[in-house]
Amino acid sequence: ALDPKYYWVNLLAGGESDFSYLDEIGKEVSVLVIPELKRNIDPVNDLIAFVKIFKLIKSRKYHLVHTHTAKGGFIGRMAAALAGTPIIVHTLHGVTFHDFMSPLRKHLYILLERLAALVTDLFITVGDDLKTRYISRNIGSSEKYVTIRSGIDLKEFWEARELPNDFIAVEKEKLGIPLSDVVVGTISRLEPRKGHIYLLRAASRIVSKFPNIKFVIIGDGYYKTFLEEEVKNLNLTEHIIFLGHRKDVPKLIALMDIVTLTSLWEGLPRALVQAAAVGKPIVTFDIEGAREVVEEGVNGFIVPPQNIDLLTEKLLFLATNLPIAQTMGLQGRKRVNNCWDVETMVQRTSEVYEELISRKLSSSRLLGRNEIHTGCR
């Protein structure tokens, strides 16, 4: 965490936020909840949220406001600018405009991002691909961007590399998977943009040629019922295993032979980083961040989004050539290093804050503690 001797941190969160992390944050952080700030667009509640955020920022006289997410980022930055906040930072965790939305909506989102960029002192992106995409759309100048990867605690994933074969055999048995079956796994929320439907259609083709295979889906969400029906329609009941939300993801990745990700868009896919850390070969759609983890033909394969033919081909190739798959997985370990850990993220963020403070605020304004607003979502 940021040093409490120098920073007074307030966390502003929307009413739909997950507050399970509060005990980990500690007493140094004051949490302020805005119930009207929600994910979906709601003109009335959004206006109320904007006014509340503006009043909070104005009354508390923050030196720095740091926003996250698309909607919270826009409302938070505009409110901070109106309140006269000296430093405004925004972290991009994913692209807000993409090819899977209507052209009109995409254009509108780009215009809103450009507007917010006018009052943004610095963009932090979780991956270089994301930075390149925003700069190419003239959303702020390149000098306003820095990449700081999301902190991921990889300790358990490093350790999962060394789990013995006997342990893997027992875990596969618990899931009802024969020891001889190949396991393909995916980790993501169950919602349309995660593209599970493409994996299911690829699986339908694969099992007709290679029946000794299981597909393990980790994650939960409102799309589960639809996907379960699709599994029945494709006669995949014996090959698909829904595990829901799990806390033992490192162990589960360890028993997989291949990890796949079929999301249509991301920022930096954490599941790919985790899979590479455990040493698993990867087949992923070509989305933002994928090429920062996967090198084509070295530790996995990158296929165009929605391309079921190529997805099927690459998964089937690895499933039927496990020695090659294992070699590729070992190569993936080399691509994941300490730049992904939480300590590095906090250190780099602190350095960015210090540079902005020294550049934009005079020493006379920095007497005492600096109050930093670290979240608006």
N, C-alpha and C positions, 0 to 999 in steps of 0.2 A: 504494500500500500504506500501511498505518498506520505512523506514524513510529516506527522501531525505538528511538529515543532514549527514548521514553515507554512503549512497549508491548513486552512479550515475548509473542509469539504462538505458540501451539501449534495445530496442525491435527490433529484426530482424525478419521479416516476409516474406513469399513467396508471389508471385504475385496474387495468388488465395485467399488470406486471406480475412476474413470479417473484415473490418475496422470500423464497426459501433460503436465499443466500444471506439474509440480513445478519444472522448470528456470526457468519464468517467475516463480515465487514468490520464489526467492532464498534465501540462507542465513539470513535473519532469521526464517524460519518453520521450526519443528521439526515434522515429520510423524510422527504416531503411528498405527499401523494396528491395528485390532481385527478379525481375520479372521472372528470369529463374528457381527459386525454385518452383516447382509445385508438385501436388500430384502424378501424374502418372510418371512412369519411362521413362526418355528420356536421353540417354547417353550424347548427345551433351550439352543440357541445364543443365543437372546435373553436368557435368564437369565445365561448366562456373560458375554455382552457387557455386561449391566447391572453385574455385579459388577466386571468389569475397569474399566469406565468410572468407577464409584464409587471404586475404589481409586486410580485415576490422579488424579481430581479431589481426593480427600481428601489424598493425599500431596503434591501440588503446590500446594495451597492457592491456587487461582485466585481472583482478585478478581471476574472476570466470565467466565461461560460463555455462549456464543452458539451456539445449535443451528439446524439446518436439516433439512428433509424431515420427513415424517409420523412414521415409525417412529423414526428417529434423534432427532428432536425430542422425542418422548415419553420414550424411554429416557434421553436425555441430560439433559433437564430434571429428571426424577424423581431421577436419580442425583446431579445437582448440588445439588438441594434437600436430599437426605439427607446429602450431604457438607458442608452448611452454606455453600455458595457465596453470597456477599453479593448478587450481581447475576446475574440470569438473563434472557437475551434470546432470542427465537425469531423467525426469519424464515419467513413464510408465502409459499411460491412457488406454491402452488396449493391448491385446496380438497381436503380429505381425505375429505369426505362429499359425495355428489352423488346426483342422482335416478336414476342408472343402476346403483345397487347395491340390494340388498334392503333393505326398511324396517328389519329387525332390525339388519343390519350398519351401516346409516347411523346409527341411533339409538345403537348402541354406540360408534361413532367420535365422535359428538358428545359423549357422556358422558366419553370419554377426553380429548377436547380440553378440556372444562370442568374436569376434574380437573387436567390439566397447567397450565391457566390460573391456577389458584390459587397456583402457585409461580413464575409468570412475571411479571417486572417490566415487560417491554415486548415488544409484538409489532411487528415490522416487516413490512409487507405490500408486495408489489411492485406492487400496484394498488389503487385506491379501491374497486372492485367487490368485491374479496376482503375488504377490511376491513369493508365494509357487511354482507356475508354472515355473517361470524363474529360481529360484534356483534349482529346480529339473532337469532342462536342462543344468546345469553347466554354466549358464550365470552369471559369477561373484560369489563371495563368499557371504554367508548369512550376514556377517558383513557389506557388502556394501549396505544393503537394509534398508529402513525405510518406514513405511506407513503413508502418510498424505492424508486424504480424500479430494477430490475436494470440494472446497467451494461452497455451495448452499445456496442462500438466501431463507430460508424457512418461513419467516415471513408471507407472503400471504397464504402459505399452512397451517400454524397453524391456521390462521384466517378463512380459508375456512371450517374448521371443524364446526364452529359455525353458518354457514349460515342457516337461518330458512327454514322450509319446503315450506313456501309460495314462497320464492325466487327460490328454486329448481324447483317448479312447473312451475313458469313463464319461467325459462330458458329452461326447457324441451319443453314447448309449442313453444318457439321461434325456436327450432330445429325440430319441427314437431313430437315430441315423445309423445305418450299418457302417461298420468300420471301413469297408471297401468303397463306400460312396464318396464321390467328390462333392465338396461343399462350396457353393457360391453364396456370398453374403453381401447384404447392403444395409446401410445404417442411415436413416433419415426419417423425418416426420411423414406421416401418411397423409399427403395432400397432393392435388393434381400436379403442381409445378415440380414435384420431386420425381415425376416420370415413372412411377412403378409400373404403370400400364405397359410401357415399352419393354420392361424387363419380363413381365409375364408373357407377353407375346413372343419374345425371344426364347423364353423358357419352353414354351409350347413347341417350338421348332427343335430345340436342342434335345428334349427328352425323347422325341421320336427317333433320333439317331443315336443317342447316348443315354439310356434310361437310368444308369447308376449314378444319379446326381440329385442333390437336394439344394433348394434355394431358401436361405434363411433371411428373413426380413425383420430387422430390429427397428423399433420405433412405433409410435402410436399416433392417432389422429382421426379426424372426422371421416376420412376417406376409407377407413378400414372396411366398412360394410360393403361398399362398392367393390373394393379389391377382392374381398372374399367371394363375392358373387361371380366376379370375373374368373377367379381360380376354378370355380365349379364349372363355368361355361367352357373353359379351356381344358377341362379334364386334368387339372394339375393338382388335385387334392393330395395325392400321394407324394408330391414333389415340393410343395411350398409349405414353409413353416413360419407362421407369424409369432414372433416372440414378444411383441409389445415393447413398452419402455423397460430397459434393463440398466442396472447399475454395474454389471459385470462385463461391460463391453470389451475390455482388453482380453479377457479369457475367451470370449466368444469369437473375437477376431482370430485368436490363436488357432481355433479349430477349423477355420475357413481355409480353403485352398486358393480361393480367388475372391477379391473384393471388387464390387462394381458400384458405380454411381450413375444414375440416369436423370439427374436433375436437369431442368431446362435452363436455369440460371442460378448463380450463387455469387458470393463475394470471394471467399477463399474456403473451399470445402474442407472442414475440419476432419471429416471421416476419411478423406484421402491421406491427410497427414498422419492420422492414427494408424491407418492400414500400412503405410510405408514404414512407420516406426516399428511395427510388429514384424515387418519383413514379408508382406504379402504382395503378389502381383495385382495390378489394378487395370480394370477396363472402365473407362469413364467417358461420358459425353464431353465434347469440347466446349467447356464453359469457363467463365472467368476463374482463374486460379488453378485450373487443372494442370496446365503446362508448367506451373511452378513446383508441382509435386511429381508429375509423371513425365518421363522422357520417352517419347514414342519408340517402342521396340526395345527399350532398355529395362525399365521396371514396370512396363505395362503398355496399354494401347489406348489411344484417344480417337473416338469416333464422332462423326457429326451428330448433333442432337436429333432425336427422333428416327435415326437410321437403324431400323430393326435388323436389316440384312447384315450390316457390318457388326452390329452388337452381337448378333448370333454367331457370326463367323469367328470373332475374336474370343468370345467366351468358350466356344466349342474347341477352338485350337488349344487354349490353355488347359481345358478340362481333359483333353485327350493326350496332352503332352506335359504331364506333371513335373518331370525333371526340368524342363525348360521353364515352367511356371515358377518352380522353387528357386532357380537361378536368378530369374528376373526379380523375385521378391527380395533376395539378398542384395541386389543392386539398389533397390528402393531405400534400404536402410541408410545408405550413404547420402541420400538427398534430404534427410531430416536431421537437423542439428539444433544447437542451443538457441538459434534465432527465433525459435517457436515458443520458448518457455515463458512462463508468467513473469519471472524476475526480469528478463530482458525487455519485455513489453513495458513494465512499470518504469524501469530505468530509462528507456528511450522516451517514454511519455514525459517523465520528469525533466529530462534534458530539453525537450521541445518547449515545455512550459517555461523553464528558466530562460531560454533564448528569447522567447516572445516577451517575457516580463522585462528583461534587460533592454530589449529593443523598443518597447512601446510604453513602458512606464518609467517615470523618473524615480530616483531613489527616495525622494520626499514622500512619494505616494506609497512606498513599500514599507514604511515604518510599522512595526507590529506584524500581525499575521496576514497572509493572503488568503482570502476566501475564494474557493474555487468551486464552481458548479460543475460537477463531473458527469451528470446524466440528465437527459431530457428526452423521454421516449413514451 
